[in-house]
Amino acid sequence: MTASGGQDAIARAHALGVLAAAAVGDRLVVRAHHGSGARDALGVLVARTDDAVTIDTRRGPVDVALADVVAAKPVPPPPVPRRPAR
């Protein structure tokens, strides 16, 4: 195993631990393999099964297979919108 392969395995294990510990309603960002690249899902965890999580993003729900997860972490709530200047 290469050094980066070991780091990738550690990051993936950490990500799966974050997802296992997260509660429905927690805000997360999850990066997963998608085609030849990766995609991020930023939003609220709305469902979890043994094989996948569903993240409710601004564009709608995104199902992410746990087998494809590369990284995950909790994120703070979005900032409160500012009032327009008068």
N, C-alpha and C positions, 0 to 999 in steps of 0.2 A: 504494500500500500504506500502511495506517495505521501509526502508531508501534507500536500493540499487535500488529498483524499481523506486523510485522517482528520484534518480541520473540518472538511465538509461533513463527515460523519458526526463529529462533535456538534456542529451547528444544527444538523438535522435532529439529533437526539434532544438538544436543548429546545428546538422548535416544537417537537412533539410533546415534550414535557410542559411547555407553555400552553399548548392547546388542551392537554389533559387537565391542567389545573384551572383553566379559564371557565368562568360561569357564563351561562346564557345571559346576554345583556352586556357583557364586557366588550370594550372597544379594542380591536386588534388590527394589526397588519400581518397578512400572511403572504409569503412569496412561494410560488409553486412553479414547477416545470410546466411549460406550455409550448407545444411544438418544439422548435429548435432553440427556444429561449425560455424566458420566465415571465410571469405576470404577478402583479401585486393585487391583493384584495384588501382594501381598507374600509373598515366598518364595524358593525356590531355583530357579535356571534349570536345567531338565532337558532341554530340546531347543530347537533353533533350525533354521529352514529359511530359504529366501530370502524368504518372505512372512510368517512368524510366529515367535513364541517361545512356549514353554510354561513356565509358572511353577508349581511345586508349592507350593500354599498350604496352610494348616491345613484348609481345606475341600476340598482335592483339587486336581488339576491344572486350570489355567486357560490356554486358548490365547488369545493376544493377537496380532491382525493388526498387522503393522508399519505398515500404512496408517492405523491408528487411534491409534497411539502419540502421546501429547502430551508426556510426560515420563518419565524413568527415571533412577534413581541406585542405586549400590551402598549397601547398609546393613550394619551390623555384625551379628554373630550375636545371637540373642535372649539375654536375661539368664538366668543359671543360676537355676533355681527355688530359693527360700529354704526352708530346713528349718523345719518348724513349731516355734513356741515351746513350751517345756516348762513 
